[in-house]
C-alpha cells in the first residue's frame, strides 16, 4: 500500500487518530472519503481505511488491483468487510464512526446495515480535527508546494500578452502551473464550493457576487460554474488578481498576487498597502494560544481605521473571513472569522488573505500561506507582494 519509508508517517497518523478515538470512547472509524484515504494510506484508492482505537490499521480495497501489504485486504463490496474482519481476527466494533459529512444518504444506510449491532456516530469532525495539526512530513510537503507555487508566480508577468481576455490569461496560467508540477486538482471539503485550478479576476468582474463565501467571486464563463474569469478584455486602468491554488505535492498552498495594466487610482494603491499592513500586523500577532477570531477582528479594525470598510473582503458582497486552514483540502481549520472557536496551535497551517474590491478598478490585496510555529508564523509562499505592472 505504501513504501517502507512512509511507514513511520502512517504510524504517526494512526496514533493521532487512535488517541482521538479513545478520547471519544469510539472503537473505530471507517473512512472512504478520498482526502482521508490519502491521509491514512498515502494514496487514493477505491475502498475503506479501518482504524480501531487500538491495534493495526487496515485497508479494504476494491480497486486498483495489485496493492500489497500485510494490512491490505481485497473486497468486492463493502458487505464483505465484517467477514474479512472475522477472518483476520479483527474485533467487530460496538461504537463505530462514519464520515457522515461526506457520505451520501444511501451510502450511510448501507454501511450502517453492515454493522447492525454497532452504535453509529459521525466521525467527520474527529478526522478533520486530527488533520488540523500537521506532521513534520506534511509541513515539508506544504513548504515544497509553496516554493513551487512562488516559482510559478514569478513568471506570471512574462505570460501576459497584449489584447488577452481574462479567460485567455487564466488558461495560460493554468498551463504554467501544470508545467511547474501542479497536480491540477483543487480539493475542497463539502459540496458548497466548486472551482477549477483557482481564479483570475480582472476589473469589475471582481465585484460580481458569487454563490460561494469568497471575497470576490467573478461571473465565470457559465452559470454552471459562476466563479472566476468571465471572458472580458483586460484593459488599462484595471487590476488583475491571480488566486491560483498550489497543489504540487498533494498538499495545498494558497497565494494571491495583484497585477495591473496602465495606471490605477490612488484609492486602489492605498487599499493594497493597507492589505499589506494588515498581513504584516496579523503575522506579527499570530502564535500558539491566539484566538483566530481576534485576528479577524484586528483586520476589520485596521480596514475601518483606514476608511476602507466598504471595500474590505468584497464590495457588493463581502466574505465573512480573512483566512482559512489549508492542507490536503483548501478549507481546513483554523478559520479566521468572527465566530470562530479556533485557537492557534503549533503546526497548524492557514492562508491569510486581506483583500479589497475597488469598483471600476478591480481587486487588490494579498494572500499567503503560513505555518504556525512555536513562537510565531512562517510564510511559505514568498514572492513580490507589490502590485506588478503587466505593461
ABEGO torsion letter per residue (X at the ends): XBBAAAAAAAAAAAAAAAAAAAAAGBABBBBABAAAAAAAAGBBBBEBBBBBABEBBBBBBAOBBGBBEAABBBBABAAAAAAAAAAAGBBBBABBBBBAAABBAAAAAAAAAABAABBBBBAAAAAAAAAABBBAAAAAAAAAAAAAAAAAAAAAAAABBBGBBAAAAAAAAAAAAAAAGBAGBBBBBEAABBBBAEBBBBEAAAABBBABBBABAEAEABAABBBEBAGBBBBBGBBBBBBBBBBAAGBBBBBBBBBBBEBBBAAAAAAAAAAAAAAAAAAAABBBGBBAAAAAAAAAAAAAAAGAAAABGEAABBBABABBBBBABABBOBBBBAABABBBBBGBBBBBBBBBBBBGAEBBEBBBBBBBBAAEBBBABBBBABBBBAX
